[in-house]
Amino acid sequence: MIDIVKIVEKLNGQFGDFQKATVDYVVCRMLDKGQNRMLIADEVGLGKTWIAKGVIAHAYQRQCQNQNGKCFNVYYICSNQQLAAQNIAKVN
């Protein structure tokens, strides 16, 4: 069985300050305050893919802890297939 808590802790240790602050903000807005959608936009190379991975991990962790049976969808929008293939490996 996957220990999602350890995975989330490991991810948190890999984030820079900006990435960690963004993950915390998005998690707060979406998971604590019920906002349905967020758009993360910044300069190339600042870690949007890692931020997405952190948010997804937190959402999955909460789903596992609550065991409420609800699922969630993740939509990945990318400018081209080559970049998508490169980033999907990072998110997985």
N, C-alpha and C positions, 0 to 999 in steps of 0.2 A: 504494500500500500504506500502511496506517495505521502510523505510528511510535508504538507503544504506550508506549515509554519516555518520549518527549516528553510524551505525554498524561498519564502518571502524574506526571512531574515538575511539569507545569503544575498539576495538581490539588493536589499537595502544597503548592504555593505559595499556594493559595487557602484552605487550611484554617486555622482558628484553632488555638491550642495544644491545647485540649481535643479538638477533632475529630481532629487529627493523632495525638495520643496514643491515642485510641480506635481509629483505623484501624490503627496500629502494633500495638496489643494484639490486636485481632481477627485481623489477618494472622498474627501470631506463633502464636496459639492454633490457628487453623484450618489455616493452610498449612504451618507449621513443626512443630506438635505434633500434628496430625491430629485435632483436635476437629471433629466433623461439623456441629454447629449452634451458633449463638450468637443471643442475643436482646439487642438494643440498646434500652434504655428510659431515657428521661429526660424532662425538661420540654419542653413545646411550644416550638419555635423554636430549639433548641440544635444542630440540624444533623444529625439522624439520616439524612435523605435523602442529604446530602453524605457522611456516613460510609459509607453503603451504596455510593455511587458509588466511593469510594476503595477499599473492599475488593474490589469487583467488578473494578475496573481492575487492582489488584495480582494478583488471581487470573488474570485474562486474560493479563496480562504473563507470569506464570510459565508458563501453559499454552503460550504462543507460544514462550518460551525453551526449554522442555523438549521441545516438539513430540512429546509422548507419545501424541497422538491421543485422550486422554481429554477428555471434555467435562464441563461442570458445569452445574447447574441453578440458577437464581435464582428464588426464590418471593417475590413481593411481596404482602404482606398489608396491607390498608388498610381503614379504617372505612367509606368510601363511594366511589362512582365519581367524584364531582367531585374529591375530594382525590387519588384515584389518578391521574386525568388530569393534574392539576396537577403532581404529583410525578414521573410517568413522564417528562415532558419534562426534568426536572432530572437524572434518572438516565441518560437517553439521552445 
